[in-house]
Amino acid sequence: MSKDLCVKIEDGILNIRVGAIIMKGDKFLMAGNDRFDHLYSVGGRIKFGETAEEAVVREVYEETGVKMEIDRLGFVHENFFPGDSLVKKGNIVHEISFFFYMKVPEDFEPECYSFTEDGNPEFLKWITVDESQTFYPEFFRTELLNPSKEVKHFVTSDV
């Protein structure tokens, strides 16, 4: 398989990823691990030569064990933040993410067997927008309450 679209550029990193919006009623599925105190979207990096659509289907399968179809693209997110993983520490990350709404099967019961790039086991958690735990992207708190048919673009920076 090709390399992830994560490129070191001087003292920064360009990261291109996909995220899945997996909803059941008012809940949506997020991932986490014991190393971080926050949750993040199911998804991961696009591989060189792979489309964003192919990547999100692959990532959802890798993280949930279910091959899911895409409903539509919902968001494009440009995010600038200090690297927090062992691989990215000390670098500013410029991340471009494509978030897709997925067609969730009625009998969907995810099982997680995935690991972070640092080798930490991940877990899945159903949450609502009023979850007290921090989760990313933060715009899910407002945008998932009233989904739009339009693709929205967000830019955030923690640097």
Secondary structure, DSSP 4 states (H G I P E B T S, - for coil): -PPBSEEEETTEEEEEEEEEE-EETTEEEEEEETT-SSEEEEEEEPBTT--HHHHHHHHHHHHHS---EEEEEEEEEEEEEE--STTTTTSEEEEEEEEEEEE--TT-------B-TTSPBEEEEEE-TT-SS-EESTTHHHHTTS--SS-EEEEEE--
